[in-house]
Amino acid sequence: MIGLLIVAHGSLGESLIQCATYVLGKRPEGLRALDLMAYPDAETMLAVARQHIDELAQGNEGVLVLADVYGATPCNTVCKLLRPGRVESVAGVNLPMLLKVLNYRTEPLNLLADRAASGGQNGVFHIRFDHCDA
């Protein structure tokens, strides 16, 4: 199984975990959130993120880090943690992405990262009035 860490601004990560818990009926194991705004600086956040990754990697086949916005501080911090084949990351986390990775966590890390990206992209729709059964 792959460990999962969501690194985001504010309570976004924990909120996504709560939504996934509701959909799945229980809180998934090996899943944590890291709130950028809970730390005074990026170095402190980096140290805490390393600790989470070390703990999530125990007994798992790597860690996938889901960041909120590419190029923002959480994502830039995650870039310092990447280890090909051991710690990989995808930016743009959303609920469809999280649900996708939770359902395919036994796949190899690089394939799970690809599924995360496609799940996030394929979960975005422009909903038009004429497509709804309203």
N, C-alpha and C positions, 0 to 999 in steps of 0.2 A: 504494500500500500504506500502511496505517496503522502507525505505530510503537506499540509496547506497553511500558508500564512497570508493574511490580507493586510497590506500596509496602505493606509489611507489617511486623509484629513478627517478630523473629528470622529464621530461615532459611526461612520459609514461601514467600516468593516464589521463591527459588532452587529449593526442593524442588518447587514446582509446575512450574517450567521443566524440571527433570529428568524429571518424570513425563510431561510433554507430549513431550519429546524421545524418550523411550522409546516412547510410543504412535505418534509420527509417523516414527520412524526416524532423525531428525536434529534438531539444535538449530535452531529457527526463527530466522531473521534478524530484526533490528530488535526484539528482545525483551530487556528487562533487568529486574533485580530490585533493589530498594532496601530494605535492612534497617534499620529504625528504630533498633534497639538498637546498631548499629555507630557511632552518632554521639553525641557528648556532650550535644547539646541540639537542640531543634526547628529553631533558626535554621541550624545547620550542615547538618542534614538537608535543609532547604528549599533551601539553596544547591546542594547536590549534586543534588537532584531537578531543579532548574532546568537544571543542566548536562546531566543525562541527557536531559531533554526537548528541549533545544536540539539535542543530537546526534541524537536519534531523529527529530526533525522534518526534518533535512536529507534532501532527496530524497523525503520521504514526504508524504502528504496529511493530516497531523495526527498527534496522539498521543492514544491512549486510555490512561488511568491506571486500573489496577485496584487498589483499596484493600481491606484485609482487613475492618475493622470500622467501620461508620458511626459517627461521633462520637468515635472514638478518635484518638490523636495522628497516625497516618499519614494518616487521612482528613482531619482538620482541616488538616494541612499541605498536602495536595493541593488543598483548597479555595482556597488562596492562589495556585495555579498555573493555575486554570481560565481558558480563553479560548474562549468559544462558537465552535464551528466549527473551532477549532484545537487546543485541549486540552480534552478532556472526561473524565469519570470515572464509574466505577461501583463501589460498595462491595459487599462480601460475596464477594470472589473465591474461587472454588473451581475444581477441575479441569474440570468440565463447562463452566463459563463460559470458561475459558482455551481449551479445545479449540474451542469455538464461535467465538470471535473469531479464532483462528488460521486457521480455515477460511473466514472471510468478510472478510478484511482489505482487500479491494479495494472494499468498499461504502463509501459516504459515512460520515464519522465519526459523525454523529448516529444513523444506522441501525445502525452497528456497536455503539454504546453500548446501543441497545435490544436487539440480539441478545445482548449480554453479559448483560444483566439476565434475559432470558427463558431463556437457556442455563443460567445459574446456578440459577434457580428450578426449571426443568423437570428439572434433574439431581438433585433431591432427592426421595427416595422413602422411605416407611416400608415396609421389607421385612418381610412377614409370613411366618411359617413355612409357611402353606398356599399361598403363592405360589411357593415354591421347589421345585425338582425334586430335593429331597434324599431 
